[in-house]
């Protein structure tokens, strides 16, 4: 059975949303911890663990985009833009 974009778009959107949530959590932690030059060793560990947790959904999305772009015969950047737009991202000004 041939893979269609509609078959995978929902999955990719969920992955994008998980990535967005992880990045937002990381940004909130950064704000909470403040200036990294003043972090304790414990805060560095907390940050490192949060960074690793945030990388996982991004990596899963990145890998899935590569796979499905190839499977669907699409340009990877085009597929990523479609997913990001469907997930509520506003395209950056000046990008085609």
N, C-alpha and C positions, 0 to 999 in steps of 0.2 A: 504494500500500500504506500502510495506516495505521500510524503509529509507535506502538509500545507501550512502556511503561515498562521492561519486561524487555529490550527491544532496546537501550536506552541506559544502563541502570543500571550495567552493568559498565564502560562507558566513563567514566561520571561518577565511579565509585568510583576508577578508576585516576587520574583527574585530581585527585580529593580527596587520594589518597595522595601524588601528586607535590607537591601544595601543602603537605601536612603535612611531607614530607621537606625541602622548601625552607625552610619556617619553622623546622624543627629545626636545619638547617644554619646559618641566620642566627642563631639563639639561641646555638649553639655558638661561632660567630665572635664574637658580642657578649661572651660569657664569656671567650673567649681574648684579645680585645683589651682588655678591662677598661674603665675609666673613660674615656668619650669625651672628657672635658675634657683628657685627657693624650695623646690620639692625635697621632701625627706626620701630616704631609701624606700620606705613603704609606698609613698606616692608614685615613685618611679615604677615599682612593681605593679601597682594598680593600673597605671597608664599602659605599661607594656602588655599586660593581660587584656585590657580593653582594646588596644590596638590590634592584637592578634584576633580577638573575637570579631572586630569590625572587618578585618581582611577576609575572613572566610566567606561571608555572603558576596562580597565583591568578586572574589576569585571564582565562586560558583557561577555567578552571572557572566563574568568575562569568558569563562570556559564554555558555557552554554551558548553565548552569542557566537563564538567562533564555530562551534559544532553546527548550530542550526543555520547559520549563514552559508556554510559549505553545503549542508544537506539540502537547503532550499535554493541554492544557486544564487544567493543574494550577496550584494556588497555588505560586508560586516558593519561598516559605518552607517549605512542606510538602515539596516535592521536595528542597530543600537538607537538611532534617532527615532525610529518608529516606536520602539519600546519606551524610550524616555518620554516621548510626547504622550503616549497612551497612559503613562504613569503620572502625568501631570507636570512634567518639566516644561519650562518655557525655553524654546530654542534661543541660544545666545545670539545677540545682534551681530550681524556681519558674517554669520556662518551660512553656507549654502546647503 
